[in-house]
Amino acid sequence: MSLIANIVVGLIALLHVYILVLEMFLWDKPAGLRAFGQTQEAATATKVLAANQGLYNGFLAAGLFWGLSLGAGGLGVKVFFLACVLVAGLYGAATASRKILFIQAVPATIGLLLVLLS
């Protein structure tokens, strides 16, 4: 179970690296416009805000990778950062797009349960 939990945590971390790239570097490019359903004008106007969001997603990924690097001693770190991802996903689903519930909150919940059960 521990291996499966760590694989899920790693996938969630990689997802947040991908979100970082989308928000920091591709926000106003075709891939970013498609991913977030933005117009070019809206993306241009919010590019700096999106880059800031991307940075936070990078911190979530870094924390999850840190927890993985600690092995068995990383339980608390993984739980903390998965909880952060869960809260961010719930808030994003409530305020920005319901899709975020399934992209962030559901995987974080699964990861959190697997980590706690391992």
Steps between C-alpha positions, in 0.01 A plus 500: 500500500789735575632470145158578354461797736840636399422457130177695544682773696761517223230529232330780694835678529556463125151634435589812698822542304286485184261761645804716586615484137152581369449794734850647498610445143206401280216708646461720192611236249263261319550216753427728795204664330348156432576362847338792680237601244635855475490755225829651391394836643409356842820294512715802415330705772545230765841361402682629811231363732516162327877488537456556873248213515744283310772571751272382782430180307875452474529527877234231540695274263827572680343411834366171367837411346666592830264270688581218257874559539476451876377142464309369801588819689309709246151399613422833667637702210296303245185532711550876541557569131222266385268683739615830346424365152159383621412839649624679187293265285185553707546877497570503126195285431282733707632824353648439155398177328326185616748307284769576762317271742582203278846615392635594844271418791402143409859384429619670820230321699597165348868571567431605855300185571766278347779670694308473827418134438856403406 
